[in-house]
Amino acid sequence: MPGDDDDRELFDDEHPGPQVLESALANTALSEVVSQPPLMVAPSTTLADTIHLMQQERRASVLVMENDQLVGIFTERDILMKIAGQPLDLLHTPVSASMTPDPFTLPADANVAFALSKMVLEGFRHIPLVDDDGRPTAVVSMRNLIEYLGEIYSRELLTMPPEPHQHRFKSREGA
């Protein structure tokens, strides 16, 4: 039908759709998504002190550092799966007993798409970001990525017409 292609082209120009998302995922560095420096503790820090720090800072993870080297990550999931309901003395047990040793890391300039893929495929919820010397600079979480994707979608939704499939006219007839 004449004009259908013109209407579709006009709609596509105003609402780019998946291309915007693909571009954002592929071209946005993780350093642009994460804003806070990581929390860090020594392996000998007690579970009680580590959990208290996480609560106080309202964070879901802490990096375990020894001699300026990342040796582990401790997350709220570790609290749930390794500590809750166990007969542990939180005041005397070191975080190293419950941390995930040698966590997978990414450079801060890795893109969002790669991190998201890794998280989904490997079941990670937190990935430490490191600089060229391997020192942690941040931790990207699944929540960070979901919030970032939500911002992209909200921008897209704000530019959508009230009825996305309504017909549009190139010229105003009868005006």
C-alpha positions in Angstrom: 0.0 0.0 0.0 1.5 3.4 -0.9 2.7 5.4 2.0 3.2 2.5 4.4 7.0 2.5 3.8 7.1 6.2 4.3 5.2 6.0 7.6 7.5 3.1 8.8 10.6 5.1 7.7 9.4 8.2 9.6 8.7 6.1 12.7 12.1 4.5 12.5 13.8 7.9 12.2 12.1 9.2 15.3 12.4 6.0 17.3 15.6 4.2 16.5 14.8 1.2 18.8 17.2 -1.7 19.2 20.1 0.0 17.4 20.4 2.5 20.2 20.5 -0.2 22.8 23.1 -2.3 20.8 25.3 0.8 20.4 25.1 1.7 24.1 25.9 -1.8 25.1 28.9 -2.1 22.7 30.3 1.4 23.1 29.9 2.2 26.8 32.8 1.4 29.1 32.1 -0.1 32.5 33.9 2.9 34.1 31.0 5.0 32.8 28.4 2.9 34.6 30.0 2.6 38.0 30.6 5.6 40.2 31.8 4.5 43.6 35.3 3.2 44.5 35.3 -0.4 45.9 35.1 -1.3 49.6 38.3 -3.2 50.5 39.3 -5.3 53.6 42.2 -7.5 54.5 41.7 -11.3 54.6 42.0 -11.3 58.4 39.1 -8.8 58.8 36.4 -10.6 60.8 33.1 -11.5 59.2 31.3 -9.3 61.8 33.4 -6.2 60.8 33.1 -6.9 57.1 29.3 -7.3 57.2 29.1 -4.2 59.4 31.1 -2.2 56.8 28.8 -3.4 54.0 25.7 -2.4 56.0 27.2 1.0 56.9 28.2 1.8 53.3 25.1 0.2 51.9 27.1 -2.0 49.5 26.5 -5.6 48.4 30.2 -6.5 48.0 33.7 -6.0 49.4 37.0 -6.8 47.8 39.5 -8.7 49.9 43.0 -7.3 49.4 46.4 -8.6 50.5 49.6 -6.7 49.8 47.8 -4.5 47.2 46.6 -7.6 45.4 43.0 -8.7 44.9 42.7 -12.1 46.6 38.9 -12.4 46.9 35.5 -10.9 46.8 32.8 -11.2 49.5 29.2 -10.5 48.6 25.8 -10.5 50.2 25.2 -13.8 48.3 28.1 -15.3 50.4 26.4 -14.1 53.5 23.2 -15.9 52.4 24.7 -19.1 51.0 27.8 -19.6 53.2 27.1 -17.9 56.6 23.4 -17.7 57.3 22.3 -20.7 59.5 25.9 -21.9 60.0 27.4 -22.2 63.5 30.1 -19.6 62.8 31.6 -17.1 65.3 31.3 -13.9 63.2 33.5 -12.0 65.7 36.4 -14.3 65.2 36.1 -15.9 61.8 38.1 -14.1 59.1 36.4 -13.0 55.8 38.9 -15.1 53.9 37.0 -18.2 55.2 33.8 -17.3 53.3 35.1 -15.1 50.4 35.2 -16.2 46.8 38.9 -16.5 46.0 40.5 -15.2 42.9 37.4 -13.6 41.4 37.1 -13.0 37.6 38.0 -9.4 36.8 37.6 -7.0 33.9 39.4 -3.9 32.8 37.5 -0.7 33.5 37.4 0.1 29.8 35.6 -3.2 28.9 32.2 -2.7 27.4 28.8 -3.2 29.1 27.8 -5.9 26.6 30.8 -8.1 27.5 30.2 -7.7 31.3 26.5 -8.4 30.9 27.1 -11.5 28.9 29.7 -12.8 31.4 27.4 -12.2 34.3 24.5 -14.0 32.7 26.5 -16.9 31.4 28.6 -17.4 34.5 26.1 -16.4 37.1 28.2 -13.5 38.5 26.4 -10.6 40.2 29.6 -8.6 40.9 32.8 -8.2 38.8 35.8 -6.2 40.1 37.2 -3.7 37.6 40.9 -3.4 37.6 43.4 -0.9 36.1 46.4 -1.8 33.9 48.4 -2.9 36.9 45.6 -5.2 38.2 44.6 -2.9 41.0 40.8 -2.7 41.7 39.2 0.6 40.7 35.5 -0.4 41.1 33.0 -3.2 41.2 30.3 -3.5 38.6 27.1 -5.2 39.7 24.2 -6.6 37.9 22.2 -3.8 39.5 24.5 -1.2 38.0 23.9 -2.7 34.5 20.1 -3.0 35.0 19.9 0.7 36.1 22.0 1.7 33.1 19.7 -0.2 30.8 16.7 1.3 32.5 18.0 4.8 31.8 18.4 3.9 28.1 14.9 2.5 27.9 13.4 5.5 29.8 15.0 7.8 27.3 13.4 5.8 24.5 10.0 5.7 26.2 10.0 9.4 26.8 10.4 10.0 23.0 7.7 7.6 22.0 4.3 8.9 20.8 1.3 8.2 23.0 0.2 5.4 20.6 3.4 3.9 19.1 1.6 2.5 16.0 -0.4 5.5 15.2 -0.3 6.7 11.6 1.7 9.9 10.9 1.5 12.2 8.0 4.4 13.9 6.4 2.3 17.0 5.7 -0.6 18.4 7.6 -3.6 18.1 5.4 -6.4 20.6 5.7 -4.4 23.0 7.9 
